């Protein structure tokens, strides 16, 4: 898993922050663990998709935060769409 140049502990912290920001932005109600998971998984998935498209996102915690936020928002939207069925 590519962590965009941040360490594992920093990925958890920044991923949690990205997930929390996405939770506030998307007005969803999830817990701390889900925020961390959404932030980290969202960042990893969006980095993978952007790499497939040939887009380099750079490295560092700020880039990881932004990509994690956008990725988590996308995951929340997909989850909502699947629940509505």
C-alpha positions, 0 to 999 in steps of 0.5 A, spaced: 500 500 500 502 506 497 502 511 503 505 517 499 511 518 503 508 518 510 509 513 515 504 508 517 503 512 524 502 518 520 498 515 515 493 513 521 493 520 524 492 523 517 487 518 514 483 519 521 483 526 519 481 525 512 475 521 514 473 525 519 473 531 514 469 527 509 464 525 515 463 532 516 463 534 509 458 529 507 454 529 513 454 522 515 455 519 522 460 514 523 465 512 528 473 514 529 475 507 527 471 508 520 473 515 519 480 512 519 479 506 515 475 511 510 481 516 510 486 510 509 482 506 504 480 512 500 487 515 499 490 508 497 484 507 492 484 514 489 492 514 489 491 507 485 486 510 480 490 516 479 496 512 478 492 508 472 490 514 469 498 517 469 496 522 474 502 523 479 499 525 486 506 527 489 508 525 496 507 528 503 502 528 509 498 534 505 497 531 499 495 524 503 490 528 507 487 531 500 487 525 496 484 521 503 479 526 503 476 526 496 477 518 496 473 518 503 468 522 500 467 518 494 467 511 498 461 515 503 457 516 496 458 509 493 456 506 500 450 511 500 448 509 493 449 501 495 444 502 501 439 505 497 439 500 492 
